């Protein structure tokens, strides 16, 4: 969610030269839907005993089997976790890091999961994170080519020479 929103804000601040990164944001929304569907499918038919005997019990008390955006640690998603500076190079670098963090998370899920259906989806999502990383790298390169142009940072008055 954090990555999705930051991507849209970066696309807006960069302008038409890098609008392809907005497509990555749309795809991230699809990833959220896919992960939510996996969680729903894995939890919708849990018995009371399975819930009580698992680490899922505290989550269930608050959300039943509803999909609620939280980290594996249980920390809920909040807009306060977003980092947008308005400097496209800084923001795209943050996006690069987010894609790598997502890839590592998917790697960790694959280490723990023995469900082939879940693993197939996670492998697909992992591959997409690698492609997103490449797209953000391309966007940074496009920006670097424009460094000699006036106001490359769009609305950042500290850089507007």
Residue pairs with C-beta under 8 A, 6 or more apart in sequence:
1 32
1 69
1 77
2 77
2 81
2 82
2 83
2 98
3 25
3 28
3 95
3 98
3 99
3 102
4 25
4 28
4 29
4 32
5 25
5 79
5 82
6 82
6 83
6 84
6 91
6 94
6 95
6 98
7 21
7 22
7 24
7 25
7 28
7 95
8 22
8 25
9 84
9 91
10 18
10 21
10 84
10 88
10 91
10 92
10 95
11 18
11 19
11 21
11 22
11 25
13 86
13 88
13 91
13 154
13 155
14 21
14 88
14 139
14 143
14 154
15 154
17 142
17 146
18 88
18 139
18 142
18 143
20 135
20 139
21 92
21 95
21 135
21 136
21 139
24 132
24 135
24 136
27 128
27 132
28 132
31 125
31 128
32 69
34 121
34 125
35 125
36 67
38 118
38 121
39 67
40 65
40 67
42 115
42 118
43 56
43 65
44 65
46 54
46 56
46 60
46 65
50 56
51 57
51 60
58 74
59 68
59 70
59 74
62 68
68 76
69 76
69 77
70 76
70 77
71 77
83 91
83 94
84 91
85 91
85 94
86 153
86 154
86 155
86 156
87 153
87 156
87 159
88 139
88 143
88 152
88 153
88 154
89 140
89 143
89 144
89 153
92 136
92 139
92 140
92 143
93 140
95 132
95 136
96 133
96 136
96 137
96 140
99 129
99 130
99 132
99 133
99 136
100 129
100 133
102 125
102 129
103 126
103 129
103 130
103 133
106 122
106 123
106 125
106 126
106 129
107 126
109 118
109 122
110 119
110 122
110 123
110 126
113 119
113 122
143 152
146 152
150 160
150 161
151 159
151 160
151 161
152 159
153 159
153 160
